[in-house]
Amino acid sequence: MSEDLPKEALKTVIEALCTPATTPNGFDARADRWREEALIAALPALLSRTSTKRLRGRLLMHADERTLAALGPVRPIMFEAR
């Protein structure tokens, strides 16, 4: 994933990478495999640039145990008290 990606585009990129590939005829297995490979490749960069709990959760939901272990410690999200 390019580090040049504007912060404003992160939500759109994450949503696209986390949404199953479909065609007018239904599910597209080959495109979905490419989507998943792109997501796994971009996961470290996306996690390091995303602080929104919902988006981080969406990313982590798609990672398997081996991918999560390879990421190492992930920066914690700080929450403000309400």
CYANA upper distance limits for C-alpha pairs under 8 A (distance plus 0.5 A):
  1 MET  CA      5 LEU  CA      8.48
  1 MET  CA     41 ALA  CA      8.07
  1 MET  CA     42 ALA  CA      5.73
  1 MET  CA     45 ALA  CA      7.26
  1 MET  CA     46 LEU  CA      8.45
  3 GLU  CA     45 ALA  CA      8.40
  5 LEU  CA      9 ALA  CA      7.16
  5 LEU  CA     10 LEU  CA      7.89
  6 PRO  CA     10 LEU  CA      7.55
  7 LYS  CA     49 ARG  CA      8.38
  9 ALA  CA     13 VAL  CA      6.73
 10 LEU  CA     14 ILE  CA      6.50
 10 LEU  CA     46 LEU  CA      8.14
 10 LEU  CA     50 THR  CA      8.01
 11 LYS  CA     15 GLU  CA      6.56
 11 LYS  CA     55 LEU  CA      7.72
 12 THR  CA     16 ALA  CA      6.61
 13 VAL  CA     17 LEU  CA      6.63
 14 ILE  CA     18 CYS  CA      6.54
 14 ILE  CA     46 LEU  CA      8.24
 14 ILE  CA     55 LEU  CA      7.61
 14 ILE  CA     59 LEU  CA      7.69
 15 GLU  CA     19 THR  CA      6.58
 17 LEU  CA     35 ARG  CA      6.50
 17 LEU  CA     36 GLU  CA      7.66
 17 LEU  CA     38 ALA  CA      7.87
 17 LEU  CA     39 LEU  CA      6.12
 18 CYS  CA     36 GLU  CA      8.47
 18 CYS  CA     39 LEU  CA      7.93
 18 CYS  CA     58 ARG  CA      7.53
 18 CYS  CA     59 LEU  CA      7.41
 18 CYS  CA     62 HIS  CA      7.76
 20 PRO  CA     27 PHE  CA      8.16
 20 PRO  CA     32 ASP  CA      6.47
 20 PRO  CA     35 ARG  CA      8.31
 21 ALA  CA     27 PHE  CA      6.70
 21 ALA  CA     28 ASP  CA      6.10
 21 ALA  CA     29 ALA  CA      7.88
 21 ALA  CA     31 ALA  CA      6.39
 21 ALA  CA     32 ASP  CA      5.30
 21 ALA  CA     35 ARG  CA      7.81
 22 THR  CA     26 GLY  CA      5.89
 22 THR  CA     27 PHE  CA      4.83
 22 THR  CA     28 ASP  CA      5.59
 22 THR  CA     32 ASP  CA      8.35
 23 THR  CA     27 PHE  CA      6.63
 23 THR  CA     28 ASP  CA      6.73
 28 ASP  CA     32 ASP  CA      6.53
 29 ALA  CA     33 ARG  CA      6.62
 30 ARG  CA     34 TRP  CA      6.94
 31 ALA  CA     35 ARG  CA      6.61
 32 ASP  CA     36 GLU  CA      6.61
 33 ARG  CA     37 GLU  CA      6.73
 34 TRP  CA     38 ALA  CA      6.67
 35 ARG  CA     39 LEU  CA      6.62
 36 GLU  CA     40 ILE  CA      6.68
 37 GLU  CA     41 ALA  CA      6.69
 38 ALA  CA     42 ALA  CA      6.58
 39 LEU  CA     43 LEU  CA      6.26
 40 ILE  CA     63 ALA  CA      7.52
 40 ILE  CA     67 THR  CA      7.97
 42 ALA  CA     46 LEU  CA      6.48
 43 LEU  CA     47 LEU  CA      6.46
 43 LEU  CA     59 LEU  CA      7.62
 44 PRO  CA     48 SER  CA      6.69
 44 PRO  CA     71 LEU  CA      7.02
 45 ALA  CA     49 ARG  CA      6.81
 46 LEU  CA     50 THR  CA      6.48
 47 LEU  CA     51 SER  CA      8.13
 47 LEU  CA     56 ARG  CA      6.87
 47 LEU  CA     59 LEU  CA      8.08
 47 LEU  CA     74 VAL  CA      8.33
 48 SER  CA     74 VAL  CA      8.42
 48 SER  CA     75 ARG  CA      7.94
 50 THR  CA     55 LEU  CA      7.67
 50 THR  CA     56 ARG  CA      6.98
 51 SER  CA     55 LEU  CA      8.28
 51 SER  CA     56 ARG  CA      7.37
 51 SER  CA     77 ILE  CA      6.91
 52 THR  CA     56 ARG  CA      6.63
 53 LYS  CA     57 GLY  CA      6.50
 53 LYS  CA     77 ILE  CA      7.85
 54 ARG  CA     58 ARG  CA      6.67
 55 LEU  CA     59 LEU  CA      6.79
 56 ARG  CA     60 LEU  CA      6.65
 57 GLY  CA     61 MET  CA      6.48
 58 ARG  CA     62 HIS  CA      7.50
 59 LEU  CA     63 ALA  CA      7.49
 60 LEU  CA     68 LEU  CA      8.38
 63 ALA  CA     67 THR  CA      6.39
 63 ALA  CA     68 LEU  CA      6.79
 64 ASP  CA     68 LEU  CA      6.78
 65 GLU  CA     69 ALA  CA      6.57
 66 ARG  CA     70 ALA  CA      6.67
 67 THR  CA     71 LEU  CA      6.86
 68 LEU  CA     72 GLY  CA      7.44
